[in-house]
Amino acid sequence: MAQQRRLTIRQVFERWAATELAPHIGGDGKRIGRKDAGQYVREQFERRIFPGLGHTALVDVRKADVLAILDAAKAEGKLRTANMLLADLKQMFRFAAEREIIEHSPIELIKKKKIGGKDIKRDRVLSGDELTALVKKLPTANLNRRTVLGVWLILATGCRIGELMGAAWANAKPHQRELKTLVDAHNVAQKSGAVQLGFVDPSARTWYLPTTKNQRDHTIHLSDFALKQFSELAALREADRETGAPLPWIFPNSNGSGPVCIKSFGKQLADRQRSADRRLANRTKSVDVLVMTGGRWTAHDLRRTASTLMSQLGISNDVINECQNHIKQGMSGVYIRDRRESEQARAFDALGERLDGLVSGKTPASNVVAIKAA
């Protein structure tokens, strides 16, 4: 017991990582741990914690020691990094206290607002005028065609960017375990747990995700508008260079070995929202072509825009939440298990009609079209 109480920070980290960060299935069948197996946390600790405190017994660590590290991150302007370090350190110290490696956490009372400040949540939504402008701007943006189609698919389905990048064709489903292994390896390599494997079946008008960020499956109904985008993506489908078999990925990476990195998609959008003097070397010359009056926008802002469009169509918040795969909070989440599939389908169809009218120029973006009754 005395030896356990002299465990170093690095030793405690390894125990914490193996117990809490490594992904595994809990007794309730739900996935526990982090999708990247704690790789991001490990790299941050290797860079900022272990050099100064790695060989220090955890019991000897004081609040001042931790604050010195967090202050250094703040001095670099890495406020979000400082906040994430604090959150991870608190989790590790609690883990140690529960196992009586230490009596209590010396950093429990450190507040995030005193370190990196309160995290600011983005609330950017593209306005009706901006969506109209997007229709005109996308064809001139010199984007990869799959990226253009991806933009419209996020708006049509409200999917997360990681779900889009992890999309595979339904006829690849017999190889689900192998594809899942590739996705997990991709997430570890990219220090992310964002990419989620899903299967698109145009004939059934479904996009099925066996697991998602919320630890549950999700089925997206595909509207006519969404099907048009997938139809064009199907025409772009490539073959494996060695076997000649069609690639399973709808958004494959350059060598077809897996899904494309989500950062690649985001960079294409960001590079076209720069001023000419901020153009990055060896990147597109089509700077500022996707600049909007409301400021910088991202792929996730398109997801938020999709839910806003649904609301403007008169769709209820509870149905929108189901379309976006948000879990009900409180007792409703415990007792109300209905996923409202039929209402989700009508909502996606209504959203598709709005987007189709927008792209064709038949329906102004500012018009509100009521959802059809059952």
C-alpha positions, 0 to 999 in steps of 0.5 A: 500500500505504501508503494502504491501511494508513491506512484509517479504521475506517469505511472498513475497516468498509465493506469488511468489510461488503461482503465478509463481511456482505452475503449471497451464495452461496459456491462450495459453494452455501451462503449466506454473510453475514448475513441482515440484510446486517449492518444490526444491526452497522452500527447498533451501529457508527454509535451506539457506534464511529463517533462517537469512532473512525470517522475514526481509522486502524485501525492507530492504534487501541489496545486501550484505545480499544476497551475504553473503548467496551465499558466504556461499554456495560457502564455502561449495563447493556448486557452482551449488546450489549458482548459482541456489539460485541466479537465483531464488532470482533474479526471486523473486525480479523481481516479487516483483519489477513488483508489486511495493513491492520494487522499484528495485532489489538490486541483479540484477547486481550480475553475476553468474560468480562471484558466482558459475562460469559458468555452464559447460555443459557436452559434453560426447559422447561414441566413437565407441570403447566404444560402442563396449566395452559396448556390452561386459561389460553390460552382466557382470555388474550384472545390473537389466535386465530392466536397460540393456534394458533401456541403449539400448533404450536410444541409440535407441530412444534418449529419456531422462531418465525421459521419459524412466522411465515414459513409460507405455504400450499403453493398460493403456492409458484409465487411462491416467489421473490417471497415470499422477496424479501418475507421478506428485506426484512422481516428487514432492516427488523426487523434480524433474519434470523429469519423463514424462508419455508416452505410448508405442504401439509396434503394431503401432511402436510408443512411444507417449508422450502427454507432454514433457520437451518442453511443447509439445507432441512427438512421437518416431518411434520404429525401429526393434531394439527398438521393440526387447528391448520392447518385452523383457520388455513385457515379464518381465511385472509384475502384481499388487499384490492386483488386479492381473492386469498387471502393466501399468509401463514398469519400475515399482518401487519395489512395483508397485505403480508408475515409478521407480525413475530416480536416481535409474537408474543413481546410477546403472550406477555410482556404476559400474564406481567406483574404488574398494576403493570407493565402497559404503556400501550395493551396488554392488560389480561389481565396475569399470566394466562399466568404459570406456576409455573416462571417466565417462558416464551417461544416458544423455550421451547416448542420446547425443551419439544417436544423434551423431550416427545419424549424422554419418549416414548422417542424417541432423541436423534438422531431428535429432533435431526433433527426440530428440524433440528439438524446433526450435529456432528463426523465424523457430520455429514460421513459420516452423511447420512440424515435419518431421515424415517420415524422423524421422522414417527413421532416427530411423530405420537407427540408429536401424540398426547400433545398431543391427549390433553393438550388433550382431557384424556384423557391427563395431561401426566405420563404417558409414552406410548411411541413406536410401533414401525415 
